[in-house]
Amino acid sequence: MAQFANHAPAIETEDRPGWHVRRARPPRRAVPFPELVHLHSLWREALEARRDGLQELDRRYRAARAAFEQEHGKIVSEYWCSKVPSAVVLTAEREARLLPPLQRTRLVFHRVSDWATEGKPAIAAQMRRCDGLAARATQVLTGIREGICMQLVMASASHLLSLAETRDGGVEGAKRTAAAVEQERRCLDEAEAYYHDAATGQAQIVYFTGIAFAMIALGALAFLGGLWISLPGIDDREFYGCLAAGALGAVVSVMQRINSGHFELEYDVGRTYVRFLGALRPVLGAVFGLMFYFAITSRILKLFELPPGGTTGRFYALLVIAFLAGFSERWAQDTLTSLAPAGAPSSAPQRKPKRNPPPNGSA
């Protein structure tokens, strides 16, 4: 089905003595990729057979390719089947943003292969894997890693199309094709493994940007609050110090988990959500640090005997405890949960014990 883009007609002006002539050029029609593939197939057949009308087909194909590139970006990699109207291409489009340093090149994978893969379900299944991997790489990855992953997808898709176009008959030909498809399946497995590694690394970077924003905000709050915001009945130095120490402990905990290789993120949910999770981590650490500060100063939590109030030793001890609370959420939760009364009623409904059935012959 043909698709049309809504473009405002371009206006040409012609200067004449005393007045202007305004002529509207017809809008350029958007060319979908299946139509471009069909025109390429007709053009190639006419080129190889040297048929009449080659010049007209060449003009139509060049115009359609230019219109397709204007809408989707320049074609940077391509494979066209020679016997059937099927192809895969990779386009690069520069995203329009306000600040030029923030602009990035967006790679998009286009495929039309139903004619080539008809009756070859194994090849069609691997082509669908190429579609899924390319879509995820385009949305999640950026920069060099996106380019590498998309080139791996393009290489596999091109090889698969060449296999679909091959018409080897007999048992031996089927075996060779099956072996080649299996080899390409392993290549796609490697491409997916590369995508997961690259996406995890980029998600960690985005996660740390959220941490950085939150740390800057909490650090400014602790610094400015310690200078100008006085809290009634609370030691300002201890309060803001525990807030900053808890947030710092949470950051160190994340760094330690990354170095140990036990830190994974859900990168397919989008950059905004990953950045939000990163900003939430120092905030939770700061909250735990303050909760321990209040629990200790109110004497409902007695970990050990603290130095007397107002001394530097007491301040350092509270900083260490707040840091540990932000560093280990599990320890902080278990310690605070232990403050709950032992005889507190449980919210879970209690089940009545089942009575054993009476033996036969008894009432």
Contacts in CASP RR format, 6 or more apart in sequence:
PFRMAT RR
TARGET T0000
AUTHOR 0000-0000-0000
METHOD contacts of the structure
MODEL  1
MAQFANHAPAIETEDRPGWHVRRARPPRRAVPFPELVHLHSLWREALEAR
RDGLQELDRRYRAARAAFEQEHGKIVSEYWCSKVPSAVVLTAEREARLLP
PLQRTRLVFHRVSDWATEGKPAIAAQMRRCDGLAARATQVLTGIREGICM
QLVMASASHLLSLAETRDGGVEGAKRTAAAVEQERRCLDEAEAYYHDAAT
GQAQIVYFTGIAFAMIALGALAFLGGLWISLPGIDDREFYGCLAAGALGA
VVSVMQRINSGHFELEYDVGRTYVRFLGALRPVLGAVFGLMFYFAITSRI
LKLFELPPGGTTGRFYALLVIAFLAGFSERWAQDTLTSLAPAGAPSSAPQ
RKPKRNPPPNGSA
1 32 0 8 1.000
2 29 0 8 1.000
2 32 0 8 1.000
2 35 0 8 1.000
3 30 0 8 1.000
3 32 0 8 1.000
4 29 0 8 1.000
4 30 0 8 1.000
5 27 0 8 1.000
5 28 0 8 1.000
5 29 0 8 1.000
5 30 0 8 1.000
5 71 0 8 1.000
6 27 0 8 1.000
7 27 0 8 1.000
7 28 0 8 1.000
8 27 0 8 1.000
9 24 0 8 1.000
9 25 0 8 1.000
9 26 0 8 1.000
9 27 0 8 1.000
10 24 0 8 1.000
10 25 0 8 1.000
10 27 0 8 1.000
11 22 0 8 1.000
11 23 0 8 1.000
11 24 0 8 1.000
11 25 0 8 1.000
12 22 0 8 1.000
12 23 0 8 1.000
12 24 0 8 1.000
12 25 0 8 1.000
13 20 0 8 1.000
13 21 0 8 1.000
13 22 0 8 1.000
14 20 0 8 1.000
14 21 0 8 1.000
14 23 0 8 1.000
28 67 0 8 1.000
28 70 0 8 1.000
29 67 0 8 1.000
30 67 0 8 1.000
30 71 0 8 1.000
31 64 0 8 1.000
31 65 0 8 1.000
31 67 0 8 1.000
31 68 0 8 1.000
31 71 0 8 1.000
33 68 0 8 1.000
33 72 0 8 1.000
33 89 0 8 1.000
33 110 0 8 1.000
33 111 0 8 1.000
33 112 0 8 1.000
34 112 0 8 1.000
35 64 0 8 1.000
36 61 0 8 1.000
36 64 0 8 1.000
36 65 0 8 1.000
36 68 0 8 1.000
37 80 0 8 1.000
37 85 0 8 1.000
37 86 0 8 1.000
37 87 0 8 1.000
37 112 0 8 1.000
38 85 0 8 1.000
39 57 0 8 1.000
39 60 0 8 1.000
39 61 0 8 1.000
39 64 0 8 1.000
40 61 0 8 1.000
40 80 0 8 1.000
40 85 0 8 1.000
40 87 0 8 1.000
41 81 0 8 1.000
41 84 0 8 1.000
41 85 0 8 1.000
42 57 0 8 1.000
42 61 0 8 1.000
43 54 0 8 1.000
43 57 0 8 1.000
43 58 0 8 1.000
43 60 0 8 1.000
43 61 0 8 1.000
44 80 0 8 1.000
44 82 0 8 1.000
45 51 0 8 1.000
46 53 0 8 1.000
46 54 0 8 1.000
46 57 0 8 1.000
47 54 0 8 1.000
47 58 0 8 1.000
65 75 0 8 1.000
68 75 0 8 1.000
69 75 0 8 1.000
69 91 0 8 1.000
72 91 0 8 1.000
72 93 0 8 1.000
72 108 0 8 1.000
72 110 0 8 1.000
73 91 0 8 1.000
73 92 0 8 1.000
73 93 0 8 1.000
73 108 0 8 1.000
74 91 0 8 1.000
74 92 0 8 1.000
74 93 0 8 1.000
75 89 0 8 1.000
75 90 0 8 1.000
75 91 0 8 1.000
76 90 0 8 1.000
76 91 0 8 1.000
76 92 0 8 1.000
76 107 0 8 1.000
77 89 0 8 1.000
77 90 0 8 1.000
77 151 0 8 1.000
77 154 0 8 1.000
78 87 0 8 1.000
78 88 0 8 1.000
78 89 0 8 1.000
78 90 0 8 1.000
79 87 0 8 1.000
79 88 0 8 1.000
79 89 0 8 1.000
79 154 0 8 1.000
79 157 0 8 1.000
79 158 0 8 1.000
79 161 0 8 1.000
79 162 0 8 1.000
80 86 0 8 1.000
80 87 0 8 1.000
81 87 0 8 1.000
81 116 0 8 1.000
81 161 0 8 1.000
81 164 0 8 1.000
81 165 0 8 1.000
82 165 0 8 1.000
83 165 0 8 1.000
84 115 0 8 1.000
84 116 0 8 1.000
84 165 0 8 1.000
85 112 0 8 1.000
85 115 0 8 1.000
86 112 0 8 1.000
86 113 0 8 1.000
86 114 0 8 1.000
86 115 0 8 1.000
86 116 0 8 1.000
86 117 0 8 1.000
86 161 0 8 1.000
86 164 0 8 1.000
86 165 0 8 1.000
87 111 0 8 1.000
87 112 0 8 1.000
87 113 0 8 1.000
87 161 0 8 1.000
88 109 0 8 1.000
88 110 0 8 1.000
88 111 0 8 1.000
88 112 0 8 1.000
88 113 0 8 1.000
88 130 0 8 1.000
88 154 0 8 1.000
88 157 0 8 1.000
88 158 0 8 1.000
88 161 0 8 1.000
89 109 0 8 1.000
89 110 0 8 1.000
90 107 0 8 1.000
90 108 0 8 1.000
90 109 0 8 1.000
90 110 0 8 1.000
90 150 0 8 1.000
90 151 0 8 1.000
90 154 0 8 1.000
91 107 0 8 1.000
91 108 0 8 1.000
91 110 0 8 1.000
92 105 0 8 1.000
92 106 0 8 1.000
92 107 0 8 1.000
93 105 0 8 1.000
93 106 0 8 1.000
93 108 0 8 1.000
94 103 0 8 1.000
94 104 0 8 1.000
94 105 0 8 1.000
94 106 0 8 1.000
95 103 0 8 1.000
95 104 0 8 1.000
95 105 0 8 1.000
95 106 0 8 1.000
96 103 0 8 1.000
97 103 0 8 1.000
104 142 0 8 1.000
104 143 0 8 1.000
105 143 0 8 1.000
106 138 0 8 1.000
107 137 0 8 1.000
107 138 0 8 1.000
107 146 0 8 1.000
107 147 0 8 1.000
107 150 0 8 1.000
108 134 0 8 1.000
108 138 0 8 1.000
109 130 0 8 1.000
109 131 0 8 1.000
109 134 0 8 1.000
109 135 0 8 1.000
109 138 0 8 1.000
109 150 0 8 1.000
109 153 0 8 1.000
109 154 0 8 1.000
109 157 0 8 1.000
111 127 0 8 1.000
111 130 0 8 1.000
111 131 0 8 1.000
111 157 0 8 1.000
113 124 0 8 1.000
113 127 0 8 1.000
113 161 0 8 1.000
113 164 0 8 1.000
116 161 0 8 1.000
116 164 0 8 1.000
116 165 0 8 1.000
117 123 0 8 1.000
117 124 0 8 1.000
117 127 0 8 1.000
117 164 0 8 1.000
120 164 0 8 1.000
122 178 0 8 1.000
122 181 0 8 1.000
123 160 0 8 1.000
123 163 0 8 1.000
123 164 0 8 1.000
123 181 0 8 1.000
126 156 0 8 1.000
126 160 0 8 1.000
126 181 0 8 1.000
126 184 0 8 1.000
126 185 0 8 1.000
126 188 0 8 1.000
127 157 0 8 1.000
127 160 0 8 1.000
127 161 0 8 1.000
129 188 0 8 1.000
129 192 0 8 1.000
130 153 0 8 1.000
130 156 0 8 1.000
130 157 0 8 1.000
130 160 0 8 1.000
130 188 0 8 1.000
133 149 0 8 1.000
133 153 0 8 1.000
133 188 0 8 1.000
133 191 0 8 1.000
133 192 0 8 1.000
133 195 0 8 1.000
134 150 0 8 1.000
134 153 0 8 1.000
136 195 0 8 1.000
136 199 0 8 1.000
136 268 0 8 1.000
137 146 0 8 1.000
137 147 0 8 1.000
137 149 0 8 1.000
137 150 0 8 1.000
137 153 0 8 1.000
137 195 0 8 1.000
138 146 0 8 1.000
138 150 0 8 1.000
139 270 0 8 1.000
140 195 0 8 1.000
140 199 0 8 1.000
140 202 0 8 1.000
140 267 0 8 1.000
140 268 0 8 1.000
140 270 0 8 1.000
141 147 0 8 1.000
141 149 0 8 1.000
141 195 0 8 1.000
141 198 0 8 1.000
141 199 0 8 1.000
141 202 0 8 1.000
142 202 0 8 1.000
145 198 0 8 1.000
145 202 0 8 1.000
148 194 0 8 1.000
148 198 0 8 1.000
149 191 0 8 1.000
149 194 0 8 1.000
149 195 0 8 1.000
149 198 0 8 1.000
152 187 0 8 1.000
152 190 0 8 1.000
152 191 0 8 1.000
152 194 0 8 1.000
153 188 0 8 1.000
153 191 0 8 1.000
155 187 0 8 1.000
156 184 0 8 1.000
156 187 0 8 1.000
156 188 0 8 1.000
156 191 0 8 1.000
159 180 0 8 1.000
159 184 0 8 1.000
160 181 0 8 1.000
160 184 0 8 1.000
163 177 0 8 1.000
163 180 0 8 1.000
163 181 0 8 1.000
163 184 0 8 1.000
166 177 0 8 1.000
168 174 0 8 1.000
168 176 0 8 1.000
168 177 0 8 1.000
199 267 0 8 1.000
199 268 0 8 1.000
200 264 0 8 1.000
200 265 0 8 1.000
200 267 0 8 1.000
202 267 0 8 1.000
203 265 0 8 1.000
203 266 0 8 1.000
203 267 0 8 1.000
203 274 0 8 1.000
204 258 0 8 1.000
204 263 0 8 1.000
204 265 0 8 1.000
206 271 0 8 1.000
206 274 0 8 1.000
206 275 0 8 1.000
207 254 0 8 1.000
207 265 0 8 1.000
207 274 0 8 1.000
207 275 0 8 1.000
207 277 0 8 1.000
207 278 0 8 1.000
208 278 0 8 1.000
209 275 0 8 1.000
210 275 0 8 1.000
210 276 0 8 1.000
210 278 0 8 1.000
210 279 0 8 1.000
211 251 0 8 1.000
211 254 0 8 1.000
211 278 0 8 1.000
211 279 0 8 1.000
211 281 0 8 1.000
211 282 0 8 1.000
213 275 0 8 1.000
213 279 0 8 1.000
214 247 0 8 1.000
214 278 0 8 1.000
214 279 0 8 1.000
214 280 0 8 1.000
214 281 0 8 1.000
214 282 0 8 1.000
214 283 0 8 1.000
215 247 0 8 1.000
215 248 0 8 1.000
215 251 0 8 1.000
215 282 0 8 1.000
218 243 0 8 1.000
218 244 0 8 1.000
218 247 0 8 1.000
218 282 0 8 1.000
218 283 0 8 1.000
218 286 0 8 1.000
219 244 0 8 1.000
219 247 0 8 1.000
221 240 0 8 1.000
221 243 0 8 1.000
222 240 0 8 1.000
222 241 0 8 1.000
222 243 0 8 1.000
222 244 0 8 1.000
223 240 0 8 1.000
225 236 0 8 1.000
225 240 0 8 1.000
226 236 0 8 1.000
226 237 0 8 1.000
226 240 0 8 1.000
229 236 0 8 1.000
230 236 0 8 1.000
231 239 0 8 1.000
235 309 0 8 1.000
235 310 0 8 1.000
237 315 0 8 1.000
238 293 0 8 1.000
238 297 0 8 1.000
238 314 0 8 1.000
238 315 0 8 1.000
238 318 0 8 1.000
239 290 0 8 1.000
239 293 0 8 1.000
241 315 0 8 1.000
241 318 0 8 1.000
241 319 0 8 1.000
241 322 0 8 1.000
242 289 0 8 1.000
242 290 0 8 1.000
242 292 0 8 1.000
242 293 0 8 1.000
242 318 0 8 1.000
242 319 0 8 1.000
242 321 0 8 1.000
242 322 0 8 1.000
243 286 0 8 1.000
243 289 0 8 1.000
243 290 0 8 1.000
243 322 0 8 1.000
244 286 0 8 1.000
245 289 0 8 1.000
245 318 0 8 1.000
245 319 0 8 1.000
245 320 0 8 1.000
245 322 0 8 1.000
245 323 0 8 1.000
246 282 0 8 1.000
246 285 0 8 1.000
246 286 0 8 1.000
246 288 0 8 1.000
246 289 0 8 1.000
246 322 0 8 1.000
246 323 0 8 1.000
246 325 0 8 1.000
246 326 0 8 1.000
246 327 0 8 1.000
247 282 0 8 1.000
247 283 0 8 1.000
247 285 0 8 1.000
247 286 0 8 1.000
247 326 0 8 1.000
248 282 0 8 1.000
248 323 0 8 1.000
249 285 0 8 1.000
249 323 0 8 1.000
249 324 0 8 1.000
249 326 0 8 1.000
249 327 0 8 1.000
250 281 0 8 1.000
250 282 0 8 1.000
250 284 0 8 1.000
250 285 0 8 1.000
250 286 0 8 1.000
250 326 0 8 1.000
250 327 0 8 1.000
250 329 0 8 1.000
251 281 0 8 1.000
251 282 0 8 1.000
252 323 0 8 1.000
252 327 0 8 1.000
253 326 0 8 1.000
253 327 0 8 1.000
253 328 0 8 1.000
253 329 0 8 1.000
254 263 0 8 1.000
254 281 0 8 1.000
257 263 0 8 1.000
265 274 0 8 1.000
265 277 0 8 1.000
266 274 0 8 1.000
267 274 0 8 1.000
284 326 0 8 1.000
284 329 0 8 1.000
285 325 0 8 1.000
285 326 0 8 1.000
285 329 0 8 1.000
286 326 0 8 1.000
288 322 0 8 1.000
288 325 0 8 1.000
288 326 0 8 1.000
288 329 0 8 1.000
288 332 0 8 1.000
289 321 0 8 1.000
289 322 0 8 1.000
289 325 0 8 1.000
289 326 0 8 1.000
289 332 0 8 1.000
290 322 0 8 1.000
291 325 0 8 1.000
291 332 0 8 1.000
291 336 0 8 1.000
292 301 0 8 1.000
292 321 0 8 1.000
292 322 0 8 1.000
292 325 0 8 1.000
292 332 0 8 1.000
292 335 0 8 1.000
292 336 0 8 1.000
293 318 0 8 1.000
293 321 0 8 1.000
293 322 0 8 1.000
295 301 0 8 1.000
295 336 0 8 1.000
295 339 0 8 1.000
296 302 0 8 1.000
296 303 0 8 1.000
296 306 0 8 1.000
296 318 0 8 1.000
296 321 0 8 1.000
300 339 0 8 1.000
301 335 0 8 1.000
301 336 0 8 1.000
301 339 0 8 1.000
303 321 0 8 1.000
303 335 0 8 1.000
306 314 0 8 1.000
306 317 0 8 1.000
306 318 0 8 1.000
307 313 0 8 1.000
307 314 0 8 1.000
307 317 0 8 1.000
308 314 0 8 1.000
324 331 0 8 1.000
324 332 0 8 1.000
325 331 0 8 1.000
325 332 0 8 1.000
325 335 0 8 1.000
326 332 0 8 1.000
END
